[in-house]
Amino acid sequence: MSLCKGYSSRECSVKVGCKVARGSKRTFCRKSKNSKRTTKKASPKRKSSPKRKTKRTFRRSETERLKGYNKKQSKALRQLM
């Protein structure tokens, strides 16, 4: 979504954080942060932390749903098997 949708290029250039980019075919608005001409220094890679294990949700089977068992009943029945 453009920052200055609906504004003319003059009104857009007055806004803070907005630049009017003029190309060979068309003119458009862009955020002032968004430019690819600057070269960035290579930053050292950070060690990624190990991913946490998420708690697995309990899902009832189709037969358990059709028979009308709730979560507690279906867990108890599975332990009996």
C-alpha positions in Angstrom: 0.0 0.0 0.0 1.4 3.4 -1.0 2.0 5.9 1.7 0.6 8.7 -0.4 -2.3 7.0 -2.3 -4.6 9.7 -3.6 -2.2 12.6 -3.2 -0.4 14.5 -6.0 3.4 14.3 -6.3 3.8 17.8 -4.8 1.7 16.9 -1.7 3.5 13.7 -1.4 7.0 15.3 -1.4 5.9 17.5 1.5 5.0 14.5 3.7 7.7 13.3 6.2 9.2 9.9 5.3 8.0 10.0 1.6 10.1 10.4 -1.6 8.9 10.8 -5.1 10.7 8.4 -7.3 10.9 9.4 -10.9 11.6 6.7 -13.5 11.8 6.7 -17.3 8.3 5.4 -17.6 6.4 6.6 -14.5 6.6 8.5 -11.3 5.6 6.9 -8.0 5.9 7.4 -4.2 8.1 5.4 -1.9 9.2 5.5 1.7 12.5 7.3 2.3 13.9 4.2 3.9 13.2 2.1 0.8 16.2 2.6 -1.5 18.5 0.1 -3.1 21.3 2.3 -4.1 23.1 2.3 -0.8 25.4 -0.6 -0.1 25.2 -2.1 3.4 28.2 -3.6 5.2 28.1 -7.3 5.8 27.0 -7.9 9.4 28.3 -10.8 11.3 25.9 -13.8 11.5 24.3 -14.3 14.9 23.9 -17.7 16.4 20.3 -18.7 16.2 18.7 -20.0 19.4 17.2 -23.5 19.3 13.5 -23.6 18.5 11.2 -24.3 21.3 9.0 -27.3 21.1 5.4 -26.3 21.1 2.7 -28.2 22.9 0.9 -30.6 20.5 -2.8 -30.2 20.5 -5.0 -33.2 21.1 -7.2 -34.0 18.1 -10.2 -36.4 18.2 -10.6 -38.9 15.4 -13.6 -38.8 13.2 -15.3 -41.8 14.9 -14.8 -40.1 18.3 -16.4 -37.0 17.0 -19.4 -38.9 15.5 -19.9 -40.9 18.7 -20.0 -37.7 20.7 -17.0 -38.2 22.9 -15.4 -35.2 24.4 -11.7 -34.7 24.8 -11.4 -36.2 28.3 -13.4 -39.3 27.3 -11.4 -39.9 24.1 -8.1 -39.6 26.0 -9.3 -42.2 28.6 -10.5 -44.6 25.9 -7.1 -44.4 24.1 -5.3 -45.2 27.3 -7.4 -48.3 27.7 -6.4 -49.6 24.3 
